[in-house]
């Protein structure tokens, strides 16, 4: 038996978006009544103490592209500082080896295969109009908004083009960025079907998208410094096209390879942008009241960009470690240890429930596949947060249980690796460990039985996928309450 697709549908015991928002509104009212029992000053202080959340996502960044991850030729002191001032997970994963599905899982805290968001849609001009994060799903921004957070997003969305799928319809108060999967860094109007937007209005020009996204995030922090805020900063760096300003390229005159030269400049620009966000938090005295996450959305596409996933095998688009294991850092000064390296497997799905725990949500939401990492980060609990982790990406699939990983590529028999002894997935142990293969296959089959088939094929939807997609979308009302 091989790890293949074809999971049957099993309905999750989750709330519809509107039901969830109504319940959370009631919970917020109860919280408000409790607050009135205290003096006005005490209530104001409690509100001020609610921690802020900053989530930075790099695009196509390789596992070994940062100084703290072993990179020697591109200094990244600002991003490195998040790991140095917090926790660096060396077995940090994303739920897919490509952009849009990872973001769907990140925003919902659920495996995206639960709701059919398995593939990228293709370029904006070619994507099916109905593509996007199904309206049945509740985003992290929506949940934080019900808890009183100001919510802002600055960068790449890649979760739908339809008006009801716009970030400001999915929980974000403010949005500056683009809706597609990639964009020119220097020309705001370079892609007519995927423009840079402020809210819903087209932006006529940008100097450099990496710089402007960072500036917008910094300005948002300044405007909302006296209230709890959630900043989602998904840079399009260091995704293709390879473009950089001369001021960044001049830093790497010693790099002779032209492609690597530009890539280094792009990464350095993003590091500067992260530094500006961190500096603003320091300036406003918010470091100890802000949890900062940093991840990449998938592994690096080395042949295209010179990114490095060493010592891992594989690239973006593969469920080999090089496609799914990424830099994964968390900082919360004064609350979690500084400079800690943690080897326990975690996944990007965990960010959603962790942020809710930090925000003081009354209880964890049912139906989430991610778990709160807060007990690990604060060293309140030992042990692994997950018994197993899973991936399904078309004909590719994988499951990790402990140190063991069972892998199915597009062709060939399943492969078995012990990642503790073989991080590069070089020695297939399937033949010598048939019982372990059966054990992991059984775990995968149990997980996959709760998934549904993909709602669209990679790039374009198939006829059946389109029908399922339209049916899913028609089952949920667009939410207009969270938009400006």
N, C-alpha and C positions, 0 to 999 in steps of 0.2 A: 504494500500500500504506500502511496506517495502523498506528500503534502500538496494537495491540489486545491483549487478554488471550490466552487459549488456548495457553499454553506447553505443550510436551510434557514428559513426565517423563523426566529423565535422572538416574540414581542417583548421588549424591555418594559419593566415596571417603572416607567418614568412619567413625569407630569408633562402635559402639553405646555407650551410656552405661556399662553395666557393664564392657565390655571396656576402655574408656578408664580407668575408675577402677582396674581391676586393674593396668593398665600403669603408671599414675601411682603406684600404691602401690609397685610394684617400683622405679620410679625414686626414690621417696622413701626406700626402704630403701637403695639404692645411695648416695644422698646422705648418709644417716645413717652408713654405713660410712666414707665419706670424712671426715665430721666427727669421728669417733672418733680419727682420726689426729692431730688437734690436741689440745691440752690442753683440759680442761673449761672453763677460763676463755675460751679463744679460741673454742671452739664456742659458748659463751653469747653472746659479743660478736658473732659472725657472725649468730646468730639475731636479736639486737637490731637489727642493721644492715639486716635485710630490710625494704624500704620498705613502709609502710602505703599503702592505697588508700582514698580517699574519693570517692565518686561521688554528686554532688548533681544531681537532676533536677527542674526546675520543670515545672509542668503548664499547658499552653496559654499560656505566656509569649510575647509578641510579640518580633520581632526587634529592635525599637527601644524596648523597655520598660525598659532599664537605662541608668543615667547614662553608662556608658562606651560605650553603643551610640547615644547621642544623646538620651535622655529628659531633659526639662527640668523636669517638674513632680513627679517622684517620686524622691527621692534613694535610691540603693542603694549606699552606700559599701562595704558588706561584700562583696557579690557583685562589685562593680567591682574590689575589691582583688585578687581572684583573677586577673583579667586584668592588672592593673597589676603584680603580682608574678610574672607568668608570660607565657603566650602567648595572644593572642586571635586566633582564626581567623575571618576575615570571610567566608569561604566554607565555613562549617561547616554540614553538613546532617544530617538524620535520614532514616531509610530509609522513612518513611511519614508522611503528613500527619495521622494520628490516633494515639491513645494506645497501644492494646494492641499493634498490629503493630510500632510503633517499639520498644516494650519487649521484644518477642520477639527482634527483631534485636539490640538492645543487649545482652541477656543471653547470646545465643549467638554473636555475632560473625558471623552469617550473614544474608544476605538472607532475610527471613521467608517470602518466596514459595517458597523452596526446600522448605519443609515445610508450606505451605498456610495459614500464619497471616496472612491478608491483610486481615482486617476486624476491627473491634470486634464484640463479641458482643451488644451491647445492654445494657440495665439488668440488674442481678443477678437480679431476679425473673422476667425474661423470657428470659434467656440459656439456651441449650441446656446441659444438665447436663454434657455431655462437653467443652464448650469449654475450651481451654487450650493452653499450650505443650506440644507432643507430647513424650512421655517418651523418644523417641529422641534428643532434643537435650540437650546438655551445657551447663550454665550457667557463667557466669564464677565464681559463688560455689563451685560444685562443683570447678572447676579450682583455684581459690585454696585451697580447703580441703585438697586433696591436697598442697599445698605447705606446709601447716602454719599457715594463716591462721585466726584467729578471724573469723567472718563474721556480720554483723548487718544486718538490714533494718528500716527504720522509715518507713512511709508506705504508698503506693498500690502494690499488686501488679499486678492486672489481667491475670494470666496463667493463670487457672484457679481453679475453685471446688472441684473434687473433692479428697478428702483427699490423694491421691497427688500433686497439683499444688500443694499448700501450700508456701510458701517454705521451711519447714523440711524438706520432702522434696526440695527442689531446691538444697540446698547451704548454706542459712543456719542457723547455730546458734541465732540469736535472731530473733524477728519481733515487731514491734508495728506494727499498721496495719490496713488493710482489704483485702479481696480483689477488690473491684469496681473500677469505673471512675470513680466519683465518690462523695462523701459529704458529709453535713452537717458543718459545721465545729464546731458547738456542742453537738450531741446525738449521743452515742455510739450510742444505740439508735434513731436516727431512721430507719434502714433495717433492718428485721428480717432481710431476706435478705442483708444486707451489713454486718454489725456490725463495730465496731472490736474487734480481738482482740489479746491478748497471748499469743503462741503460738497455741493453739487455744481459749483461754478468752475469753469475751466480757468486754469492759471496760464497767463500768456507767456511767461518765461521763467526760467530758473537758472541760477548760476551753476549749480552742481547738486544733484538730488540728495546725495549723502549729506552735504552741508546744510541744505535747507530743511531736511527732515529733522536733523539735530537741533537747528535753531528753533523750529516750531515746537519741538518737545520742551526745550528750555523755556520758551516763552509761556507755554502752558503751565509748567511748574511754577513760574513766577506769578501768574495770574491766580493760581489756585493754592498758593503756599499756605493759606490759613484754613484750608479744609482738606479732608482726605481726598486723594486723587489716585487714579490708575492711568499710567502712561504706557501705551503699547507702541513700541518703536521698532517696527519690522523694516530694517534697511533693505534696499534692493542690492546693496553691496554685499558680496563681491560677485554677483551674478553677471553673466554676459549682458551687454557688450562690454569689452574691455576699454574703458574710457576714464581718463583722469585729468585733472588740472595740472598745469606745469608746476605750480607751487608744491604739489605732492610728488610729482615725478622727479623733481630736482633733488629730493632727499635720497634717491637711489641711483645716482649716476654710476655707481660701481657695479650695478647689475647689468650685464651685457645682453642677456636674453631679452628681446623686446617684449615678448609676452609677459615674462616674469616681472620685468621692469614696471609695466603698467599695472599688473596685478598688485605688486607691492605698494604702489601709490594709492590704489583703491582701498586696500586694507588699512593703510596708514590714515587715510581720510576718515574711514569709519572709526578707527581708534580715537582720532581727534574728537569726533562727534560724541562718542561715549564719554570721553573726558569732559566735554562741555556739560553734559547732563550731570555727571558726578560732581563737578565743580559747583554747579548751581545748587545741588542738594547740600553741599558743605556750606556754601555762602549763606543759605537760608536756615542753617542749623537743623536740617532735616535728615541727616545721615542715620541717626539712631532711631528714626521713626519711619524709615523707608526700607522695604525689602526689595532688592534688585536681583533680577534673574538675567542670565545671559546664556543663549543657546544658538546653535545653527539649525536651520530647517531640515538639513540632510547633509550627507557627506559631500566632499568636493568632487567636481568633475575634472579630475587632474589633466587629461589630455587637452581639454579645451582652455583651461585657465592657468595651469601650473600649480593648482592647489595641491596640498599634501595630506594624505590620510595615514601616513606611516605611524606605527608599524602594522596598520590594518591592511587587509586585502579588500580590493574592490573600490567602487566609486558610487557617486550619485546614480540612482536608478537601479541599484542592486541591493538585495537583502543580505549580502555579505557585510561584515562589520564596517567596512569602509563607506558603505552607503547609509548606515543607520546609527552608528556610534558617533557622537558629536561632542564638542566642548560643551560643558554643562556646569555653570557656576551660579552660586547663590550667596549674596551678601546681605547681612542685617546687623550692622555694627551695634555692639553692646548686648546682643541677644543670642548670637550663634558664634561658635569659635572662629578665630581668624587663622588662615593658613592651613586649614584641615583638608586632607586628601582622603576621600571616602571611595572605596572600591565596590560598594554595594550597587547592584543594578537598579537604576531609576529610569523613568521615561518621561517625555514631555507632557504626557497626559497628567502627570502628577502636579504640574504647576497650577492647574485650575483649582483642585481641592486645597492645595497648600495656600494659595492666595486667599481662598475663602476662610481658612482657619486663621490666618494672620489677621484678616479683616474682622474677625469676631463673629462669623456666622454662627447661629444658634446650634446648628447640627450639620453634618455632612449630607450632601444630597444623595438620594438613592439613585442607582443607575449609572453612577460614574465608574469608569474603569481605572482612572487614576486614584492615587491615595495621597493623603496629606503627608508631606515629608517633614513637617514641623517637629514631630517627636524625635526624628533622627537628627535634624539640624540642631536642636537644643540639647541633644544627648539624653533625652528622657527615656528613650527606648533603644534597645539593641535589636539585632536581627535584621533580616532583609525585609524591605517593604513589600516585595512581590515574590510569590512562589514561582511565578512564570511570567514571561513576556512573549507577545505574539506579533507576527507580521504576515500580511497577505497583500500581495501586489500583483494582481493578474495571475500568471502562471508561476510566479515566484512566491515562496512562503518560508517561514521560519518560526521556530519556537525556542526560547531559552528557558531552561529549568536548572537553577543553580549555576554551575559552571558549564553545563552541557548545552549544546546548541545543535538542533536538527535543522538542516537547510535543504530546501528544494529549489534548484535553479530552473530555468526554462526548459532545459534538457538534462537527461541523465537521471540516475537514481538518487534518492536522498543521501545526504552526506551528514556525518556526525563529527562534531569537534568538541574537545575539552578546552574552553577558552582560557582557563587558568594556566594551562600548560602550553597552549598553542593559540596565542592571540591573533596570529596571522592566518589562521585557518588553512594550514598547510598539510596536515596529516588527517586524512579521513579515517575515522575509527568505526564506521558503521559495520563493516564486515566482522570486526572483532567483538562488537557489543550489540548483538541483535535484540537483547532484552531492553537495553536502554533506548534503542530505536523505537521499539514498540511502546515503551512508556511515554516517550515524548510525542510520538504520533497520536497516541490516545489523548494526551493533553491538548494537542492542537485540534483534533477532531471535536472535542468537547467545546472548545472556544469557538471554532468555526461554525458550529451548529447554531449559534446565536447571532450570526451575521446574515446579511442579505446580499444578493448579487449586486455587482456594481451598477449604478444608475446610468452610467455612460461609459463608453470605451475610451481608452486613452486618445486624446485629441478630439474625437467626435463620438457622439453616442450612437449605439446600434439601435435598430428599430425597437427591440424589446426593452432595452435600457431607457429609451426615450419615453416609452409608455409608462414604465415604472416611475420614472422621474416626474412626469406630469401628474401621475396619481398621487405621489408623495406630496408634491407642492400644493395640489388642490385640496389636500386634507388639512391644511393649516391656514389660518387667516394671517395676512400680513400685520405685523405689530407696528403701530404708528405712535405709540405713547412715548417711546424713548428717543424720538427724533426731535431735532431743534425745529 
